[in-house]
Amino acid sequence: MKVEADQEKCIGSGQCLLTAPDVFDQRDSDAIVEVLDDHPPADQEGAVRHAAAGCPASAITVHDD
């Protein structure tokens, strides 16, 4: 799995960080999403997919390898 976040689309709601804090963070300056691990371990897959589905701006994309 590969995770991408479109920082141009992100509205800084923080739902991704709350859902998968090992994979996502937010910039201190403007709360825009940052991907900490673009190839997260298998045990994070459910949380990452949930974060992508719950993103109000549809800024997170999950690609299957």
C-alpha positions as YAML, in Angstrom:
chain: A
units: angstrom
residues:
- id: 1
  name: MET
  ca: [0.00, 0.00, 0.00]
- id: 2
  name: LYS
  ca: [1.16, 3.52, -0.81]
- id: 3
  name: VAL
  ca: [-0.42, 6.60, 0.77]
- id: 4
  name: GLU
  ca: [-0.53, 10.05, -0.80]
- id: 5
  name: ALA
  ca: [-1.99, 13.28, 0.53]
- id: 6
  name: ASP
  ca: [-2.85, 16.25, -1.64]
- id: 7
  name: GLN
  ca: [-1.84, 19.25, 0.44]
- id: 8
  name: GLU
  ca: [-3.62, 21.58, -1.98]
- id: 9
  name: LYS
  ca: [-6.96, 19.87, -1.25]
- id: 10
  name: CYS
  ca: [-6.45, 19.50, 2.51]
- id: 11
  name: ILE
  ca: [-8.64, 21.72, 4.69]
- id: 12
  name: GLY
  ca: [-6.84, 20.88, 7.94]
- id: 13
  name: SER
  ca: [-9.71, 19.09, 9.70]
- id: 14
  name: GLY
  ca: [-7.31, 16.66, 11.38]
- id: 15
  name: GLN
  ca: [-9.47, 13.58, 10.98]
- id: 16
  name: CYS
  ca: [-6.58, 11.66, 9.41]
- id: 17
  name: LEU
  ca: [-4.32, 12.42, 12.35]
- id: 18
  name: LEU
  ca: [-6.97, 11.30, 14.82]
- id: 19
  name: THR
  ca: [-7.60, 8.09, 12.87]
- id: 20
  name: ALA
  ca: [-4.03, 7.07, 11.96]
- id: 21
  name: PRO
  ca: [-1.53, 9.08, 14.03]
- id: 22
  name: ASP
  ca: [1.38, 6.82, 13.09]
- id: 23
  name: VAL
  ca: [0.90, 7.66, 9.41]
- id: 24
  name: PHE
  ca: [-0.39, 11.25, 9.35]
- id: 25
  name: ASP
  ca: [0.52, 14.53, 11.02]
- id: 26
  name: GLN
  ca: [-0.32, 18.19, 10.48]
- id: 27
  name: ARG
  ca: [2.01, 21.11, 9.88]
- id: 28
  name: ASP
  ca: [2.19, 23.42, 12.86]
- id: 29
  name: SER
  ca: [1.87, 26.54, 10.71]
- id: 30
  name: ASP
  ca: [-1.43, 25.78, 8.98]
- id: 31
  name: ALA
  ca: [-2.65, 22.29, 10.03]
- id: 32
  name: ILE
  ca: [-2.20, 20.89, 6.52]
- id: 33
  name: VAL
  ca: [-1.70, 17.11, 6.34]
- id: 34
  name: GLU
  ca: [1.75, 15.55, 6.19]
- id: 35
  name: VAL
  ca: [2.34, 11.86, 5.48]
- id: 36
  name: LEU
  ca: [4.81, 10.41, 7.98]
- id: 37
  name: ASP
  ca: [5.01, 6.99, 6.33]
- id: 38
  name: ASP
  ca: [3.90, 6.65, 2.71]
- id: 39
  name: HIS
  ca: [4.31, 2.85, 2.86]
- id: 40
  name: PRO
  ca: [2.80, 2.04, 6.26]
- id: 41
  name: PRO
  ca: [2.96, -1.46, 7.75]
- id: 42
  name: ALA
  ca: [0.12, -3.90, 7.17]
- id: 43
  name: ASP
  ca: [-1.22, -3.42, 10.70]
- id: 44
  name: GLN
  ca: [-1.99, 0.23, 9.83]
- id: 45
  name: GLU
  ca: [-3.96, -0.55, 6.67]
- id: 46
  name: GLY
  ca: [-7.41, -0.44, 8.26]
- id: 47
  name: ALA
  ca: [-6.74, 2.88, 9.99]
- id: 48
  name: VAL
  ca: [-5.26, 4.41, 6.83]
- id: 49
  name: ARG
  ca: [-8.20, 3.35, 4.68]
- id: 50
  name: HIS
  ca: [-10.60, 4.67, 7.32]
- id: 51
  name: ALA
  ca: [-8.73, 7.99, 7.36]
- id: 52
  name: ALA
  ca: [-8.90, 8.24, 3.57]
- id: 53
  name: ALA
  ca: [-12.62, 7.45, 3.54]
- id: 54
  name: GLY
  ca: [-13.29, 9.97, 6.31]
- id: 55
  name: CYS
  ca: [-11.31, 12.86, 4.86]
- id: 56
  name: PRO
  ca: [-13.84, 15.66, 4.23]
- id: 57
  name: ALA
  ca: [-11.69, 17.08, 1.42]
- id: 58
  name: SER
  ca: [-10.89, 13.71, -0.21]
- id: 59
  name: ALA
  ca: [-7.23, 14.68, 0.05]
- id: 60
  name: ILE
  ca: [-5.92, 11.21, 0.92]
- id: 61
  name: THR
  ca: [-5.40, 8.50, -1.69]
- id: 62
  name: VAL
  ca: [-4.49, 4.88, -0.98]
- id: 63
  name: HIS
  ca: [-2.88, 2.85, -3.76]
- id: 64
  name: ASP
  ca: [-2.63, -0.92, -3.56]
- id: 65
  name: ASP
  ca: [0.79, -2.33, -4.44]
...
